[in-house]
Amino acid sequence: MIPLGLPAKKSVLKGLRAGERVALSGILYAARDQAHLRLLKTLDAPPFPLENAAIYYVGPTPAKPGKITGSAGPTSSYRMDEAAIPLIGKGVNIMIGKGERDASIRDACAEYGAVYLMATGGAGALLASKIASSRVIAYEDLGPEAVRELVVKDFPCLVAYDTHGNSIFRSDDT
């Protein structure tokens, strides 16, 4: 497993290849469908720095007493496809979710030097154990879909789309 500090610069991401496993440590921004719609309206003054940002498509469940967060498994990424390219264009260089996405996302990753990582679906409790802190930073009215700043340690992911246009979903990629 390749350790990857966050935020990560594009020069570091160029060394990753589709199919490799990474362990993220640093800051992720949790944002789902409704938060993405609002982010698109605030691209010139977003609630967090977009340059080199990593966005995790998650809406954590409420934390039980004494816990940092509840289950924090990924949601299906294709639902954020419409918002992804404008965000990548503004500097977001890591997106984390689950499942295959539109080919335009793979192409945008190659064009802008971004990556799409997959977290394991159905492993929300395990992934939550890798979150050291969580705080709402925007759109609190969205409840679980509010934007959160998550500090993670050794958060496991798989490189699904790399900066070279390769994908784990295409058999012709090497």
C-alpha positions as a LaTeX table, in Angstrom:
\begin{tabular}{lrrr}
\hline
Residue & $x$ (\AA) & $y$ (\AA) & $z$ (\AA) \\
\hline
Met1 & 0.00 & 0.00 & 0.00 \\
Ile2 & 1.35 & 3.40 & $-1.03$ \\
Pro3 & 1.17 & 6.10 & 1.67 \\
Leu4 & $-0.28$ & 9.35 & 0.29 \\
Gly5 & $-0.33$ & 12.57 & 2.31 \\
Leu6 & $-3.16$ & 15.05 & 1.81 \\
Pro7 & $-3.42$ & 17.54 & 0.32 \\
Ala8 & $-1.44$ & 15.92 & $-2.51$ \\
Lys9 & 0.13 & 17.85 & $-5.35$ \\
Lys10 & $-0.49$ & 16.83 & $-8.94$ \\
Ser11 & 3.21 & 15.97 & $-9.34$ \\
Val12 & 2.80 & 13.25 & $-6.70$ \\
Leu13 & $-0.40$ & 11.92 & $-8.26$ \\
Lys14 & 1.37 & 11.40 & $-11.61$ \\
Gly15 & 3.28 & 8.51 & $-10.01$ \\
Leu16 & 0.09 & 6.57 & $-9.22$ \\
Arg17 & $-1.28$ & 3.90 & $-11.57$ \\
Ala18 & $-4.77$ & 2.46 & $-11.91$ \\
Gly19 & $-5.05$ & $-0.65$ & $-9.74$ \\
Glu20 & $-2.61$ & 0.48 & $-7.04$ \\
Arg21 & $-3.69$ & 0.65 & $-3.40$ \\
Val22 & $-3.09$ & 3.83 & $-1.42$ \\
Ala23 & $-3.41$ & 4.81 & 2.25 \\
Leu24 & $-4.49$ & 8.44 & 2.63 \\
Ser25 & $-3.51$ & 10.58 & 5.61 \\
Gly26 & $-4.50$ & 14.22 & 5.99 \\
Ile27 & $-7.59$ & 16.26 & 5.12 \\
Leu28 & $-10.53$ & 15.00 & 3.06 \\
Tyr29 & $-13.65$ & 17.04 & 2.40 \\
Ala30 & $-16.86$ & 15.02 & 2.67 \\
Ala31 & $-19.50$ & 16.14 & 0.18 \\
Arg32 & $-22.40$ & 14.40 & $-1.53$ \\
Asp33 & $-25.08$ & 15.26 & $-4.09$ \\
Gln34 & $-26.73$ & 18.33 & $-2.55$ \\
Ala35 & $-23.43$ & 19.82 & $-1.37$ \\
His36 & $-22.06$ & 19.49 & $-4.92$ \\
Leu37 & $-25.01$ & 21.44 & $-6.31$ \\
Arg38 & $-24.20$ & 24.26 & $-3.89$ \\
Leu39 & $-20.47$ & 24.06 & $-4.57$ \\
Leu40 & $-21.13$ & 24.67 & $-8.26$ \\
Lys41 & $-22.80$ & 27.97 & $-7.31$ \\
Thr42 & $-19.79$ & 29.06 & $-5.21$ \\
Leu43 & $-16.81$ & 28.12 & $-7.40$ \\
Asp44 & $-15.36$ & 31.64 & $-7.07$ \\
Ala45 & $-15.68$ & 31.63 & $-3.26$ \\
Pro46 & $-15.95$ & 27.99 & $-2.10$ \\
Pro47 & $-16.25$ & 27.04 & 1.58 \\
Phe48 & $-12.88$ & 25.24 & 1.46 \\
Pro49 & $-9.76$ & 25.57 & $-0.71$ \\
Leu50 & $-10.27$ & 23.63 & $-3.95$ \\
Glu51 & $-6.61$ & 23.65 & $-5.01$ \\
Asn52 & $-5.22$ & 20.13 & $-4.42$ \\
Ala53 & $-8.36$ & 19.20 & $-2.47$ \\
Ala54 & $-9.60$ & 15.64 & $-1.98$ \\
Ile55 & $-13.37$ & 15.15 & $-1.91$ \\
Tyr56 & $-14.89$ & 12.00 & $-0.43$ \\
Tyr57 & $-18.43$ & 11.20 & $-1.58$ \\
Val58 & $-19.87$ & 10.30 & 1.80 \\
Gly59 & $-22.66$ & 11.29 & 4.14 \\
Pro60 & $-21.61$ & 9.78 & 7.47 \\
Thr61 & $-24.24$ & 8.45 & 9.82 \\
Pro62 & $-24.54$ & 10.17 & 13.21 \\
Ala63 & $-21.79$ & 9.41 & 15.69 \\
Lys64 & $-22.61$ & 7.27 & 18.69 \\
Pro65 & $-21.58$ & 8.65 & 22.09 \\
Gly66 & $-17.79$ & 8.77 & 22.38 \\
Lys67 & $-17.23$ & 8.23 & 18.64 \\
Ile68 & $-15.92$ & 10.72 & 16.08 \\
Thr69 & $-18.37$ & 9.66 & 13.37 \\
Gly70 & $-20.82$ & 6.96 & 12.47 \\
Ser71 & $-20.47$ & 4.67 & 9.50 \\
Ala72 & $-18.68$ & 6.47 & 6.66 \\
Gly73 & $-18.93$ & 4.32 & 3.54 \\
Pro74 & $-18.71$ & 5.79 & 0.03 \\
Thr75 & $-21.72$ & 6.62 & $-2.11$ \\
Ser76 & $-22.04$ & 5.94 & $-5.84$ \\
Ser77 & $-19.78$ & 8.40 & $-7.61$ \\
Tyr78 & $-21.68$ & 8.73 & $-10.87$ \\
Arg79 & $-24.18$ & 10.97 & $-9.07$ \\
Met80 & $-21.45$ & 13.64 & $-8.76$ \\
Asp81 & $-20.29$ & 13.38 & $-12.39$ \\
Glu82 & $-22.01$ & 16.59 & $-13.50$ \\
Ala83 & $-20.22$ & 18.61 & $-10.82$ \\
Ala84 & $-16.88$ & 16.81 & $-10.98$ \\
Ile85 & $-15.37$ & 18.42 & $-14.07$ \\
Pro86 & $-15.97$ & 22.05 & $-12.95$ \\
Leu87 & $-14.46$ & 21.17 & $-9.55$ \\
Ile88 & $-11.45$ & 19.44 & $-11.15$ \\
Gly89 & $-11.01$ & 22.53 & $-13.31$ \\
Lys90 & $-10.80$ & 24.64 & $-10.13$ \\
Gly91 & $-8.09$ & 22.44 & $-8.61$ \\
Val92 & $-9.74$ & 19.42 & $-6.94$ \\
Asn93 & $-7.34$ & 16.59 & $-7.72$ \\
Ile94 & $-8.71$ & 13.60 & $-5.79$ \\
Met95 & $-12.26$ & 12.25 & $-5.76$ \\
Ile96 & $-13.22$ & 9.22 & $-3.67$ \\
Gly97 & $-16.34$ & 7.14 & $-4.02$ \\
Lys98 & $-17.43$ & 3.82 & $-5.44$ \\
Gly99 & $-18.27$ & 2.47 & $-8.86$ \\
Glu100 & $-17.53$ & 3.29 & $-12.47$ \\
Arg101 & $-18.05$ & 6.81 & $-13.79$ \\
Asp102 & $-18.68$ & 8.45 & $-17.13$ \\
Ala103 & $-15.72$ & 8.34 & $-19.53$ \\
Ser104 & $-15.58$ & 12.15 & $-19.39$ \\
Ile105 & $-14.39$ & 11.90 & $-15.76$ \\
Arg106 & $-11.53$ & 9.58 & $-16.74$ \\
Asp107 & $-10.61$ & 11.99 & $-19.54$ \\
Ala108 & $-10.75$ & 15.00 & $-17.17$ \\
Cys109 & $-8.46$ & 13.19 & $-14.71$ \\
Ala110 & $-5.90$ & 12.76 & $-17.50$ \\
Glu111 & $-6.30$ & 16.34 & $-18.74$ \\
Tyr112 & $-6.04$ & 18.03 & $-15.33$ \\
Gly113 & $-3.75$ & 15.58 & $-13.49$ \\
Ala114 & $-6.42$ & 14.34 & $-11.07$ \\
Val115 & $-7.27$ & 10.84 & $-9.83$ \\
Tyr116 & $-10.44$ & 9.00 & $-8.94$ \\
Leu117 & $-10.03$ & 6.63 & $-6.00$ \\
Met118 & $-12.45$ & 4.00 & $-4.81$ \\
Ala119 & $-13.16$ & 3.20 & $-1.19$ \\
Thr120 & $-14.70$ & $-0.17$ & $-0.41$ \\
Gly121 & $-18.48$ & $-0.13$ & $-0.39$ \\
Gly122 & $-20.04$ & $-1.94$ & 2.56 \\
Ala123 & $-17.06$ & $-1.17$ & 4.78 \\
Gly124 & $-18.38$ & 2.01 & 6.39 \\
Ala125 & $-17.45$ & 0.98 & 9.94 \\
Leu126 & $-13.87$ & 0.17 & 8.90 \\
Leu127 & $-13.53$ & 3.44 & 6.98 \\
Ala128 & $-14.98$ & 5.40 & 9.92 \\
Ser129 & $-12.23$ & 3.94 & 12.12 \\
Lys130 & $-9.68$ & 5.74 & 9.91 \\
Ile131 & $-11.26$ & 9.16 & 10.60 \\
Ala132 & $-9.42$ & 11.01 & 13.37 \\
Ser133 & $-11.67$ & 14.09 & 13.39 \\
Ser134 & $-14.78$ & 15.41 & 11.69 \\
Arg135 & $-16.37$ & 18.85 & 11.68 \\
Val136 & $-19.05$ & 20.49 & 9.57 \\
Ile137 & $-17.62$ & 23.43 & 7.62 \\
Ala138 & $-20.50$ & 24.32 & 5.26 \\
Tyr139 & $-24.18$ & 23.72 & 4.49 \\
Glu140 & $-25.08$ & 22.43 & 7.96 \\
Asp141 & $-28.75$ & 22.47 & 6.95 \\
Leu142 & $-28.04$ & 19.49 & 4.66 \\
Gly143 & $-27.53$ & 17.21 & 7.68 \\
Pro144 & $-25.53$ & 14.13 & 6.62 \\
Glu145 & $-24.84$ & 15.79 & 3.23 \\
Ala146 & $-23.21$ & 18.86 & 4.80 \\
Val147 & $-19.60$ & 19.53 & 3.82 \\
Arg148 & $-17.31$ & 18.14 & 6.50 \\
Glu149 & $-13.60$ & 18.42 & 6.99 \\
Leu150 & $-12.32$ & 14.95 & 7.85 \\
Val151 & $-8.83$ & 14.23 & 9.10 \\
Val152 & $-7.93$ & 10.67 & 8.13 \\
Lys153 & $-5.07$ & 8.31 & 8.91 \\
Asp154 & $-4.23$ & 5.35 & 6.66 \\
Phe155 & $-7.58$ & 5.59 & 4.85 \\
Pro156 & $-7.51$ & 2.71 & 2.29 \\
Cys157 & $-8.40$ & 3.33 & $-1.36$ \\
Leu158 & $-7.81$ & 1.87 & $-4.81$ \\
Val159 & $-6.72$ & 4.02 & $-7.76$ \\
Ala160 & $-9.59$ & 3.60 & $-10.24$ \\
Tyr161 & $-8.63$ & 6.34 & $-12.76$ \\
Asp162 & $-5.09$ & 7.66 & $-12.91$ \\
Thr163 & $-3.60$ & 10.82 & $-14.40$ \\
His164 & $-2.59$ & 8.92 & $-17.55$ \\
Gly165 & $-6.14$ & 8.03 & $-18.63$ \\
Asn166 & $-6.00$ & 4.46 & $-17.33$ \\
Ser167 & $-8.95$ & 2.83 & $-15.60$ \\
Ile168 & $-9.46$ & $-0.36$ & $-13.62$ \\
Phe169 & $-12.72$ & $-0.76$ & $-15.53$ \\
Arg170 & $-11.12$ & $-1.03$ & $-18.97$ \\
Ser171 & $-9.47$ & $-4.29$ & $-19.93$ \\
Asp172 & $-7.23$ & $-2.60$ & $-22.52$ \\
Asp173 & $-5.45$ & $-0.50$ & $-19.86$ \\
Thr174 & $-2.15$ & $-1.75$ & $-18.53$ \\
\hline
\end{tabular}
